[in-house]
Amino acid sequence: MHSLFIRLFILLSLISPSLVLAATVVEFYNTNLDNYFITSDAGESASIDNGSAGPGWSRTGNTFESGGNASVCRFYGSQSPGPNSHFYTVDSEECQGLKDQQIAIGDPRKLTVKSWNFESLDFVSTPATNQACPSGTTPVYRAYNNGFTRGVDSNHRITTNLTSIQQVEACGWSNEGVVMCAPSGTTSGGETSCPPPSDGDNSTNNTSGSSTPTNIEFKFFPANYFTTYDVFTTLTGSDNHGNTYTGNTSDKTLTTSTFLGKNTIPIESKINFTVSHGGFAAVTQNQYFGINASDRRFLGVDGDVATVSATTNTIPITAKIGDSGTSGIYTDKDGFVSTITWQLSDGLNGNAKLVISNTTNDQFGSLDNTFTTTYIISTDGTRKSVEFKTFNMNVNLEVTLRGVY
């Protein structure tokens, strides 16, 4: 289930190993949520500018540069139960501590207990030592909105602009001091007044549309997925090193064949793209599904990461928002083991998000890479848009690609 792209980005880094490490971290503010957000992903910034993250977001004018000797972990809560916010830390122990507390997909507590979920290594910076930064760097400050005690979603403001920190401090936020050190650069922007007081209930402000009822059944696959499916979309995106991507992807149903001794329906998946630093990649791979419609299973893939053995589970015909499961555990010819899970969440306005997560450990049991595919789907399974997000631990490369069908 789109495991073909996982090693593709390693190939890309080998094609053009001189990755650009510099990137600009951009700050946004949402007037509806009274929330701040930062990202070094140029494609994500452009999407926010275009309104895809919902209403109320705008740039504050504050920016600082990515650069340093340590990766910054990025976490996100959830729209429900929350917190509908992001958290960033360059402290490796704090990062691991939050990862250890993360509630696994499929655990029923995930629907009711607020928690942070690791998303990515967003950018790089230098840790501060006793609130001090080394020569040639600029202090990065963090302020906290005291959301836990106020009964609202926790949110932090992270910026090199001390005046901006003092502004939110005057609004009742706590100044947490210097949390990391960025390469020297300019700062500007920031709000000059406090937002209206919150009554503690921001549930209606968490979304960019109306919530989809949780009692609606969504088909897992499009109607013709195993017969005549043939779709194509262009992709754009970026990585955590400041590079931008353009390309396309397609999926097509092929005639039945045999895979791992079983009769299967192959789905041919292709992806190709070029990168702003001059890299390029093109891959074709078949994904194999069982032919029994009432006991549909994903059996594995061929090609450079060909599956040699698998323990699989039935993929449901339909699912409701909040449902989740494990498609299977797959071992490839190099001894890498991939666990593929799925989850259906609110896609707003009558739609759902089908999130397929692939976590791959190497032959020694250590995390090698993650790959997440997110579709916006309608009740009949039609896929309206797609987002691919992959992170490779070995080369510290995270790539996000998006397309609309």
N, C-alpha and C positions, 0 to 999 in steps of 0.2 A: 504494500500500500504506500507507494511512492518512496520506497527505501532506495531506489536507484540513485537518487541525488546525493545521498549522504557522503560517498567518497568522491563525488564529482568535484567538490570544492577543494579537496586535497590536490587533485589533479590540476586544478586551476592555479593553486599556489605554486605548484612545481613548474607550470608553464611560465609563470611570471613571478619569481620569488621575491622581487623587490617591492613588497607591499608598502603602500604609503601609510605610515603610522600616524601622521598628523590628521587631526579632525577637529572641527569646532563644535563645542557643546552649546546648544541653544536652549534658552529658557522660555517657557510658555506659561501663561496664566489663564485660568478659566474663571470668568466673572460669575457664572452660575454656581460653580462648586466651591469657590474660594480656594482653589487648588493650584499648586505650581507643579511643573513637569519639566524635565530636561532630557535631551537626547543628543547623541552625536551622530545619529543616522540621518543623513541628508534626505533620503527618501521618506523617512517617517516625518521629518519636519515639513516637507512639501505636502504630504498627505494631510497633516494638521492644518496647514495654511489653506488647503482646498476644502476643509470642512468635513473630512471623512471621520474625524474623531468626535464629531458632534459640535453643537453650537457653543459659543462662549469662549473659545480658545483664541489667543492672540500672543504674539511675541512681545516680551517685555523690553527687549533691547539688550538684555544682559547676555553675554556670551563669555566663554573662556575656552582655552585650547586643551585638547587631549594630549597627553604626553607624560611619561614618567616610567617608573620601574615596577608598577603594580597594577593589576586589573581591578576595575571597579565593578562590583556585583550589582546587578539590577534585579529587584524583586517587584512583583505586583500582587495585590490582594485579589479582589473579584468585585464585580458589580453587586453580587449578593452571595454570601452575607457580608462581604467587604474584607478589608477596607478598599474602597474604589480609589486607589492611589498607588504610587510607586515609592520605593525606598532604595537608596543607593549607599553602598559602603565600600571603602577601599581596604578596610580592616579584614584580613583573611580569616581571623578567628570569628569575628562577628558574622561574616558571610557564611562560614561553615555552620555556625550555631543556628542561623536561620534556616539553612538547608536541612539540618537535622530535625528541626521542629516542623518542617513542611508536612502537611497532611496529604497522603497519597491519593491519587485518582482512584475512585471506587470506594474509598472509605466514606461511610455515610456522614461522618462529622464534617466533611468538606462542604456540605450543603447548609450547615448551621453555625459552624465555628469560624470566626474571622482568623485568617492566617496569611502569611506572606508566602509567595510562590516564586522560586527562582526563575528568572526569564533569560538572562544573558550576562555576559561580561560586556558592558556597554561601551566603556572607554578605558583609557589608562591614565594613571596619575601617580603622585608620589605621596606616601603616607607622611603625616606630620609627626613630629617628635615633641611631646609635651607642648602641644599647641604652637610649635614653631616650625617654620619651613626653611629648607636649605637655600643657600644663595642662588639666585637666578630663577627662583620660582615665586609664585604668587599665592597667598593664602586663599583657600576655598572655605567659606563659612557655611554652617548649616543651622537653620532655625526650625523649630518644631511648633506646630499649632496647638499642642496639648489636647489633641482630639480625643484621646482616651477618657480624660477627665471631663471633657465638655460634652461627650456623647455624640461626637461626629467622627467622620472618617479621619484617621491620622494622616497628616501630610507634612512634608518637609520642604523648605526652600533651601536650595544649594546654589551658591553664587560667590564670585570673587568680589562682588560689589557690597562693601560693608554698609553703605548708606541704605541699600535695599534691605539688608538684614535688620538694621535699626528701625526702618519703617514698619516691618511686620512685628518687631519686638514691641513697638508702641501700640500695636493692635492686640497685644496680649500673648504673642508667641514667645517661646523660650529660645534664647540665643545659645546654641550648643557649642559655639566657638569654631576653631579651625579643625576641619576633619580630613583635609587632604591638601596637596600643594600642586598647582597647575603651572605649566610654563608661563613665563611672564607675558602679559598681554593686556589689552585695554578692556575696560568695563564701562558700561553705560546703561541707562534706562532704569526701570524700577517704578513701582507705584508710589504715589505721593499721598494717598489717603487710604483709610481702612474701609473694607467692604461692610455692607450692612450686617448687623448681628444675625447669627444663625439660630434657629429654634431647635437645632439638633436633629431634624428630620430632613435629610437631603435625598430621600429615595427617589423622588420625582426628578431630581436633577442629575441622577447618575447616568442617564441614557440620552441618546439623541433621537429617541422615538418611543412609541408605546411598547410595553413589554408584551412578549408573546405568551399566551396562556400555557401553563405547564401540562394541561390535559390533552393537548393536540398531538396526534401521532404523525411522525415524519418518516417517510420512506428513506432507508439508508442509502439506496442507490437510485439513480435515474431510471426511468421505466425501460429504456432500451440499452442499459449498460452492458448486458450480457448477450446482446443480439447484434445491434447495428450502431452502437455508440461510436461517434467520431466528432471530437470537439478540438478546437484550437483557440488559443488566446495569446496575446502579446504580454510580456512581462517587463516590469521595471522594478528597480530596487537599489539597494546599497549595502555596504558592509560596515563593520565597526572600525575600519581603517580609513574611511573617507572616500572609498571608491564607489562609483555608480555603475549599474548594470542595465543592459537592455537585451531582450531576447524573446523567446516564445516557448510554449509547451503545448503538447497535444496528447490525447488519449484516443485509442481506436480498438474496437473489438476485433479479434482475429478468429479464425476457424478453430474448432476444438482440437486439442492435442493432448499428449501424455506428458506429465511432469511428476517426478518422484514416484513413478509407478501408478499414478492416478489419472483418470480422464479429467481434463480441465478446460476451462475457457480462458485463454490468454488475453490480457489487455496490453497492447503495445503503447508504451509511454516514451515520449521523446522530449528532450529539452536541449536548447542551445542558447548561448548568450555570449556577448562580448562585454569587457570591462574597461572602464575609463583608463586604467593603467596599461592597456594593450593586451591583456589576457583574453583567452577565449576558451570555450568548451562546448562539446556536443556529445550527447549520449543517447542511445536507444536501448531499452530494456523491456522485457516482457514480465508482467505480473500475472501469476496464475491463481485462478479461483476454482473451487469445486463446482461440478455441474449440477448438484442437487439443490434446487431452489429453496427447499424447506430446511436445508442444512448447509447453507452457504458458508464456506470457509476460505480464508486466504491462505494459500499453501506455500508461497515463496516467490523468488525471482531468479532469473538467469543472469548471465553476463559476468562481469568482473567480481561481483559480490554474490555469486550464485548460492542459493540455499542448498544445503546437503541433507539437512534434517529439520523437522519442525514438530512442535506440539501445538495444535490449533484448537480453537473454540468456534462455535457457531456464531456467525454474525447475524444479528436480528434483522428481520424484514423491515420492521418499523421500530421507532424509539421515541420517547418523550423527553422534553427538556429536563435535565437532571440525571438522565440515564447514562451509564458508563459501562465499560467492559474491557476485556483483554482479548485481542484477536489471536494472539499466539506468541510463542517464543521460537526464534529461528536461528539456526547455526549456519554460518557460511563456510566456504571451502578453506578460509584462512583461520577458522576457529573463533571468529568473532560471534558474539551472541546478541541478538536484537530482540527486545520486548516491544510489541506494538499494542498500544491501548487506544481506546476511543472514548469520547465524551460528547454529549449533546448539551449545548447551553443556549441561552437566549440570544437570538440574532436580531431581535426587535422587529416590529411592524409585521408580525405574522411569519417571520422567518426564524430559522435556527442556525446555530454554528455547529458544524460537525468538525470536531478537533481530533485529528489522528496523530498520536505522538509515538515516535520511534526512538528508543534509547538503546544505544549499542555499546557493549563492553568488549574490550579486546580479549585475547586468549588468556590473559592473566587476571581477568575480572575487573580491570580498571576502566572507568568511563572513557570512551574514545570519542563519541559524538552523539548529538541529539538532532532529530529532524522532526519538525511539527508542520503538518499540513492542516490548514483551516479553510473550510468551505462555508459560504453562506448558502443555505439550501431552502427551498420551498417545501411545502408538505408532500408534493409528489416526488421529492428527491432531486429535482432540477438544481444544478449547481450554478449559482449566479456569479460568484467570484471565488478567487482562491488566493491564499497566502502561503508561501513556503518560507520556513525559517529554519536554518541549520546552524549549528555551532560545532566546530571541530576543536577539541581540547588540545591537540598536538601543535596546531599552528595558531591558536587563539584567533580563529576566524569565524565570525558570525555573519551570515548573509541572509537578507530578507528580500523576497521577490513577491510581487503582487500582480494580479491580472483580473480582468472582468470578462466573463463569457458573453 
